[in-house]
Amino acid sequence: METSSVSIGARRPPGIVRQIRREEQRRGVRSATRIRASGSKAEEYVVSDRTKRLLEGCCKIGPSETEGKPQAGGAGGGTTLEALKRVDGVWRSIRNMPEGDAAGPAPVFVTESSVRLDTNRCDYDVAVCGGTLGILVATALQARGQRVVVIERGPLRGRDQEWNISRPELESLVPLGVLTQAQCDEVITKEFNPIRCGFYDGESGAPSGDASAIEPAIVTKEILNTGVKPSLLLDAIRGNFEAKGGVVLEKTAISGISVRPDGAELDTSPLDGGDGLGAITARLVVDCMGFASPIVRQARWGQKPDGVCLVVGACARGFDESANESADLIYTTTDITAIDQSKGQYFWEAFPAGSGPEDRTTYMFTYIDAHPSRPSLADLLDDYWDLMPKYQGLDSIDDVELLRVLFGYFPTYRDSPLPARWDRITQIGDASGMQSPLSFGGLAALLRHLPRLTDATEDALLSDLLDRGCLAAMNQYQPALSASWLFQKCMSVSPGTSPPDGFINKLMRINFGVMSSLGDEVMRPFLQDVVKFGSLGKTLVTMTTREPMFVPQILIQAGPGPIVDWFRHFIALGAYDLAAGIAESSITAPVCRALMGTAPSRELIEKGRNGEAAGSEADFAWDFAVLDKRQKFMLRRKVEAWKWGSGRDYDDQHA
C-alpha cells in the first residue's frame, strides 16, 4: 500500500461577497421561528442568514441542466432552503418522537385479508415501490422474465450530484442485465486516485482544521474512486427496463396495500397528472422506498433509530485543477467538538466532481443517536461554512462558487436487516436496513447484495413461496453488519459523557495504522464496509499488543453492554465464516448441493414443460433433492446468509 502526502489546494479569487460574510459573522444575525416539538417544550429552529444567502445564491447559479426540473427524490435529493427546513422538520420529529406504547397505535398502511383477489391473474408478478434505487432491482427481475412494475411517487430521475462507488461494483450490474458494459462507461463522469484517510493529532501540535498539516494514515487506490451521475445511470437503466417490457408509473401515490391469499392489491392514485391507475395487483411487493417508507414506518412504529449519520456538504467550483485529482475517504481536522447542545466528532469526505476540472464535492458528517439534544442540519451547515475552507485550503467559503448544497440524515437500526412482517411484502435497500451504520447512502450495499437478492426473489416467485417466513429468510441476521455497531458507538459521543477530546481521533489513527500494516487483505474490505472475521480478529489482536494501555479507554467509552453485545456478534461472525467455508469446500459442497438442489429458473421450467432431457446434473437437480421444496428454499437462503453474513462474498466479487 502506498504512503505519501497529497496536498489539496484551491485557487483564491477575490471574495465575491466576502464583506457581506464578515458583517454576518460580526453581527451574528440569525432569523428564527418558534416550532412546538411534539410533547416537549418549545424548540427554537434557526437558519442563519449566511445559510439562507448561500442556499439562495446556489439555486440561482446552479447548473443549467437542472433548470425547470423537479428536485430528485430520495435522501439528499433536495438542495433548496425549503428542502432544508422540510428535512430538518422530519429530523426534529424523530428526535422528539414518543417511543413504545407512548407512541400509540401505528398508522395502518398494510392490511391483511382472507378474501381472494377479484382476478384470475395478478397484473404483475412484482410491484417495486420506489424507483430511485428500486429500478435496479426491477430491471434485474425483468431480465429474469418476471412481469415488473415500478411505482414512483415523484418523477423517476436521479439527482445531479454524483454517487461514488468502485468500478467493479458498477460493472456487477452487467451480468444481471441491468446495464451493458458500454453504458457503464457512459454513466461514469470521473475516476480519480489516490484515496486518502487521515486523522487529526492534537498532541503533535498540528493546527486544528488544516488538512495539509495532517499526515495521511493510509493512501490507497481504486476504492470509491468512480463518480457516477445518478441522472445518467437511472435514465440508462430505465431504458433497459422498459425495453425488456417493464412498466414505470411516475407521479403515482400509494395510499395502502392489502395482502390477500393470492396476491397484494396496491391502491394507487395520480399526482399532478401522473400515471396512477387505481388498484394494481401483484404477486409480490418489493419495498424500495427507503427508511421513510410508510411500510417500514408501520413495522417500526414507536421505535427510534439506534444511530444516525448527519451529513452536510457542497459541490463547489474554483479549486486548483492541478491539485483536484485525489480524494479523501475519511478525514478529520479537529477533535471532538461541541455541536449545539451536544458533542460529536466531525469527519470529512472529499472528491473531484465530474462537472468540471475545478469542481470538488466536500461532505462533513458525524455519527450520533436520536436524542432530543442532537443538532439540526442547519446547525451543521453553520459549522461547515467555517470549517470547510480550512480543510480545503481556502480563505473563506466565498472563495468558491457553490453549485449544489447537500444535506440529509441516515437512520440505522440494530435489528437489521428488517425481516418480513407480512406475506408478499419484502424490503430491499435502505428500507431493509442492510447498509452499514457507518455509511451514508445504500447504493454500495445494494450493489453488493443485488445478485443474492435477485436470485432469492426469483426463487421465491417460481417456487411460489411468498409467505412471511420465506421472505424473512431473504433478509436474515448478518453478524458482519451487527458487528459494525461497535465501531459506530466508538465514533460517536453519547449524551452526558465526556470522553477525552482526542479519543476518537486516536482510536482511528491506531485502528487504521494497524490495518494498513496488515495489508490490503485487511484494509480494503473494511474501507468498503465489509467486516470479515479473520481481518477483524487480526486487527484486534494487533491493536491490543501495540497499544495495550489504550484498550481500557475503548472499553470505558463503549460501555460494558455494547462490548458484550458486540462479542456475541463477533462469535457469530466466526461461526458464519466457518459454516460458509464448509459449504464451499470441495468435500462437503456436493452434499450441500444435493440437499438444497438448484434454484428453479425460467429456462429450467421451460425445459421441463417441453419434455427436454436434462443436459447436466444441475438441470436435473433443480427439481430433485432429499428435502421438500420449502426446505430446499430455506437451506439455499441459509447458505447465502452464511456467505454474505461473514463477508465471504467480497472475495468472489473482487477476485
N, C-alpha and C positions, 0 to 999 in steps of 0.2 A: 504494500500500500504506500502510495506516495505521501511525503510530508513536505509541505512548502507553505510559504505565506503569500496570500493573494490580496492585493490592495484593491479596494472598491472605492473609486473616487467619483466626483461629479464636477461637471462644468459649472462655473459660478457666474452666471449672468447677473446684471443688476436686478435687485428685487423689484418685482412689478408693483407690489402693494406692500412693501416692507414697512413703510411708515404707518400704514393702517394697522398692521400687525403689532408694531411697538405700542401704538396707542391702545389697542385692545388689551395687551398684557399689562400696561401701566394702570389702566382703569379697572381691569378685572371684570369687564362688562359681561353679564350673563342675563339672559331673559329666562324666566321660569314660570311654569304654570303648576298649580296645585292639582295633584291627582290622588284620589282616595284609593288606597290599596285595600283589596277586599279583606274585611275583618281586622284591619290593623289601623294604626294611626296614619294621619295624612303624610304622604311622602312627596317630597319636592323633586320633580323631574326637571333637570336642567340641560339645555342645549346651549352651549356658549355661542356668542356672536361670531367667534372665529370659525367654529364648525359650520355654522349657518352660511357664512360667507364663502368658505371653501367648497361646501357641497353645492351651493347655488352656482358658483363660478364653474365648477366641474361639469355640471349639467349643461351649461351654455357652450362650453368649448369641447365637449366630448366628441369622439369620432363620429363623422357624418353617417357612417353605416347604421348607427342606431337611431338616427332621427326618424321620428314618425312611427317607430315600432314600440310595442309594449315591452315593459321590462320582463326579463325571463323569470320563470318560476323557479322554485327550489331555494335552498339555502344560499345566501349570497347573491341572489338574482337581482334584488332591488338595490339601487345606489343613490336614491334621492333623499332629501330631508324628510319628506313624508314617509318614505320607506323606513328610515332610521327610527322615527317616532313609533311607527307601527310595530317594528321588530322589538324595540325596547319595551313597548307596552306588553307584548306577549311574554318577554323575558321577565318583566316585573310581576306579571300574574303567576308565573311559575315559581318565583321566589316566595311569593306570599300565599301560595295555594294551600288549602286545608288538606290534611292527609288522613288516610284510613277512613274510619266511619264518619269523621267530621266532614268529609267531602260530600256526604250524601249519596243518593243513588246516581249511578253512572248514566250519562246520556246514551240513549239507545240508537245505534246506527245499524247494528246487525241483529236480526231476529231469526228465530228458527221455527219451522212449521212442519207438521207431518203431512200436510196436503201436497200432493204432487203438482208439478207444473202443468199448466194447461197447454201442453205441446208434446208432440211425439219425439222431437229432437231439439236440443238447445240451439240457439242462434250461433253460438261459438263454442269451441272446446275450452278456450281460455279468454277471460277478460282481464287485461292488465290495467290496473287503476294507477294513474300517474305515469306520465310519458317521458320525463326528463332522463331518467336512467332506466325506466321501465321499457323503453323502446329497444334497449339492448336485449333484455330477456325475451321480449315479444318476438324479435327478429330471429333469435336462436331457436325458439319453439316453432315459429312459422316455417323455418328452414327444415324442421323435422316432420313437416306435414300436418301440424296442428292448425286448426282454424282459430286465428287470434284477432282480437280487437283491443286497441289501446284507447283508453278514455282519459282525456286530459282536461282539467278544469280551465286552463288558460290556453294560449296558443302554444303549440309544440315547437319550441325553439330554444336553442341553447344560448347562454349568455355570451358576451364578447370576451370576458376575462378568461385567460387560458386555464386549463386544468393541467397539472403536472403529473406525469407518470413516466415509467420507463418504456422504451420502445418494445421490449419483449412482452410487456403487459398489454400494450395496444395490439400487437400482432397476434395475441392469443384469440382475438375475435375472428381471425381469418378462417381457421378450421371449423369454427362454429357457423360459418355462413353469414356472419353479421356484417363484415367488411371484406373487401378484396385487398390484396396487397397494395395495389395502386392507390386505393382510397386511403389506406393507412398513411402513405407518403403524402397525400394531398392535404390531410387534416392536420399534419404536423406543421406548426408555424416557426418553431425554434428548437434547436438542440444545442446544449451548452455543457461545458466542463471547464475546470474541475468542480467538485461539490465539497463544501467545507462544513465542518462542525467545530465550534469553539465556544469557550465558556470563560466568563469574566473571573479574574482572580484579584480581589481587592487587597489581599495580603501582599501581593507583589508590588503594590504601589502604582498599578496601571490606572490611568484616569478613567473615571466612570463615564460610560456612554460612547467611548471611542473604539470602534471595532478594529481600527488599524493597530491599536496597541495590544491586541489580544492574539496570542499565538494559537493557530488552529489546533485542536486536539487531533483531528484527522483531516486528511484531504483525500477524497476518493473520486471515482468517475462512474458514469453510466447508471446512476441511481436517481430517479425522479428528475432526470435531466432533459425530458422531452416535453415541450409545450404543445398542447393540443387545443385547438379552438373549438369549444363546445358547439357553437352555431354551425360550423362546418361538419363536425362529427355527427350531430343529430340529423342534419339535412341528408348526409350520405346514408346513414343507417335507415332513416325513414324511407328514402327512395328504394333501398333494397327490400325493406319490409313490404311496402306496397306493391313492388314488382313481383313479390312472391305470393301476392293475394291477401296480404294483411290489410286491416281496416283501421283508420285513425279517426276518432271523434274528438275534435277540438272544441274548446269553449263549452264544455259539457259538464254539468254538475251532477254529482251522485248524491241523492238525499237519503239513501238507505239500501241495504242488501237483505234479502230474505232467503235463507238457506232452506232448501227443500230436499226430500229424499233423492230426487233425480236431477238436481241442478241448483243453481243460485239465480235469483232474479234481482237485477240491479235497477233501481228506479232513477232514471236519468232525465234531465231537462236541459234545454239550450240556454246559454248565456250570451247576451249581446250578438244574436244571430248565429249561435253555434250550431253544432251538429246533433244535439240530443234527440233521441228517438223514443223517449218514454221507457217502457220496460224492455230490458235486454236480458236474455238468459244465457248462461254459460255453465259448463260442467265444473269449471274451477275458476276462482277469483284469485289473482295474484296482486297483493297489495304492495305497490311501489311508491306510495305517497309520502314516504319519508317519516321522520319522527313526529310530524304534525298530523299524521293520518288519523281520520276520525275512527277508523277501526282500532288502531293502536290506542287512541285516547280512551275508547271504551274498555279495552283489555287492561290498560294500566291506570284506570281511573283511581284517583286518590294516592297515587304513587309519585313522589318527587324523583327526578333523576338523581342518581348517586354521584355523578360527576358531570361537569360542563366544561367545554372548551370555548372561551370567548375569544373572538378573532376580529381584529380591525386591520385595515390596510389600504393601500392605494397603488394604482398603476400610474406612473408619472413619467414625463418626458423632460430631458435636459441633462442626463447623465453622460459622463465622458465615454464615448463609444469604445475607445481602446481598453477601458477598464471594465466594460459591461459585458463580460464574456463568461463569468463564472457565477456560481450560485452558493447561497448559504442554506443548508438543510435545516439546521437548528443552531442558533447562536444566542448568546446573552452578552449584554454590555453593562449590566447593573446587577446589584444584589437584590434580595427581597425588598419590595417596595410597598409603601402604603398606597392603597388604591381606594379612594373614598373612605369608607368606614372599615375596610378590611385590609388584609395584606396578601400579596401574591408575587410570584416571580414572572417577569416578562421574558418571553422568548421571541426570537426573530426568525423569519424565513424570507429570503430574497432571491430573485432570479431575473434574468433578462426576459423581456416580453417580446412577442413576435410581431408587434405592431410597428416597430421601428428600432434602428440601432441604438438610439439614445433612450429607449423606453425600458423601465425596470419596475417590477412589482415587488412590493415590500409588505409583508404581513407581520403584525405583532399579536401574540396570543398568550393566554395564561390559563392554567388549569385550576378550577375552583369547584365548589359544590353549589347547591341552590339555596344557601342560607339567605334570609332576607337582607342581611347586611352587605351582600355582594354588590359590586358596582354595576352601573349601566354601561351599555356600549358607548353612549355619549361621553361618559367619564373616561373610558379607554381612548376614545378619539382625541380628547384633550391632551392626554399623555403622549399619544402617538405624534401629534403635531410638534411637540417639544423634543421627543427622544429620537424620532426617525432621522432628522437632519444630522444629529451627532453620529448616529450609527452608520449613515451612508456618506459621511464626509461633506455635508452641506452646511452653509451658514444658517439657513432658515428654510422652512417648508415652502416659502415663496420663491426659492431659487429654481424650482422645477414647476412644470405645468402639469397639474393634476388632470388625468384623463378619466379616471374612474376612482371612486372611493368605495371600499368594500367593508362589510360588517356582517356578523352573524354569530349565533350561538349554536353549539352542537352538544346536545344532552346524550348521556350514555347511562345504561343501567347494568347493575351487576348480574341480574338474572337474564342474561343474553347469551345466545340468540333467543328471541321470543318464540316459544313453541306455539303451535296452532291452538287456538281456543275454540274454534268451530270447525265443523265439517266443511269441506270445499273452499276454504279460505286459507291462504298461506302468505307469509310476509317474505319479501326479498329486499335486500339493500338496507338503507338506514332504518326502514320500518321494522326490520327484524333485529336491529342492534348488532349485526355481525361485524361492524367496524371496530377497530381498536379504540379504547378510551383515550389513547394518545393522539389520535388522528382527528383532523377536522375535514370532513368530507369522506364519502364512502365509495368513491369511484374505484380506487385501487382494491379495496376489499371485494367489491362486486366483481371486478375483472378476475380476481384470484378464484372466487367461488363459482363463477358463471358456468364453467364446464361441468362441475359437480351438480349444480342446481338444474341445469338443462337436462342432464341425464336422469336425475331423480324425478323431475317433473314429468318428463316423457314416460318414464317407467310407471309413475302413479296413474297417468292418464290411460295408457294402454293396458295396464293391469286392472283398471277400474278400482283403484284403492285410494279413494279421495276422502276417507273419513279422518277425523281429527287425529287419531292415533298414528296413522300412516304419514299424514302431513307433518306432524310433530317430529317424526323420525328424520325429516329432511333438514330440520334445524336443531340438531341435538347439541347437548353440552359440549363445549370445546375448552379443554383445560388451558390450551395456549392463550386463548382470549381471556379467560378468567385470571390467569397468572399475570396479565398485564396491569391489573388493577393496583398492585403494589407500587408499580412504577408511577402511576398517576397519583397515588397517595403521597409518595415521597417528593413529587414535583409540585405539590400544592401546599398551601398553608391553611390548616384547619382554623375555624373561628375560635378565638380565645387562646390560641397558642402563640408562642413567641420563640421560634427556633432561631439560632444564630443567623444573622443576615446573609452570611456567605455559605450556609449549609447546602442549599440546593446546587449552587454552582460547584462546590467542592465535590458533592456526590456525582455530578455529571462529569467533571474532569476525571475523577478516579475511574468511573464506570467506562467512559469512552476510551480512556487511556488503556485500560485493561483489555477491552475488546479489540482495540487497534493492535495491541501487541500479540493477540491470539490469532490475528489474520482475518482474511476475507470470509472464511468459512463461518466465523462467529459474527463479524461485524455486519456484513451485507444483509443477511436475513433480518436482523434487528432493525436496521435502517428502513426496511420495507414492512415494518410492523408484523414480522413473523417471529414468534418465540419458539425455540426448539430446546428440547430437554438437555441434550449434550452441550450445546453452546451456552445455555443459561447456567448449567452446573459448572462448567469450566470458568465462567466469568465470576461466579460467586466464590468459588474456592480461591481463585487468584486474587480477587479483591480482599478476601479475608487474610490471606498470607502477606499481602503487600501493605495493607492499611488496617492492622488489627485494632488499633485504637479508635478508628472511625466507625467500626461496626456498632458499638453501643449507641452512638448518636443516631444511627439509622433506626435501631430498634425503638429508641425513645420517640423519635419523630413519627414513625409509622404507627406505633402503639401495639400492644400485645394482641388485641383482637384481629386486626388486619394481618399481622405476621402469621398467626395460627391459621387463619383462613387461606392465606397465600400458600403456606406449606402444604395444606391439603390439596390445592390445585397443582402444586409442583410434583407431588407424589403421583397424582392422576396423570400429569403430563408424561412422567416416566412410564407409567403403565400403558398409556395410549401408544407411546413410541415403541414399546416392546411388542404390543399386540399388532401394530401396523407392520413391524418388521417380520413377525411370524407369518402374517397373512400374505406377505410378498415374497417370502423365502422360496427357494426352488424346491424345497422338500414338502412344505405344507401348502403352498399355493394351489396345486392341483386338487387337494382335498377341499380347500376353501371354495374353489370354483365349482366343484361337484355339488357342494352343499347349497350354494346360493344360486347356481345356474347363471345364465346370461340374460341380462335385461331384455325385454321384448323391444323390437323396433318395427317401424312400418315395413321395412324391407323383409324382415323375417316373417312377419304376419302375412304379407302378400305371397311369399314363397309357400307358406303353409296352405293358404287358400287355393293356390294354383296347383297344389299337389306336386311341387318340385321336390326333388330329392335333396337332402341336406348336403351341402357342399363341404362342410367342415364340422369338426366337433362342436365349435361354438354355435353354428347354425342349429345343430340338433339340441344342444344343451339348453337353449332358451326356453324350451317347453318341457324340460325334464330335469328333475332333481329329487333328492331324498325328501326335502321339505315341501310343504304346500305353497301355493302362490303367495300368500301373505307373509309367511315365514321367510321365504326367499327374499321378498322385497325388504323386510325389516333387517335381514342379515346384510344385504347389499348396502343399506344405509349405515349400518353399524361399522362395516369395513371402511366406508368413506369417512365416517366420524373419526375413526382411529387415525386415518391418514391426514386429514385436514386439521384435526384437533391437536395433532402432535407436530404440525408444521412440515411433515414429510413431503407434502405436495410441492413445497418450494423447490426441492431438489429436482423434481421432474420438470417443472416449468422453467428452471434456469440451468438445465443440463447443458 
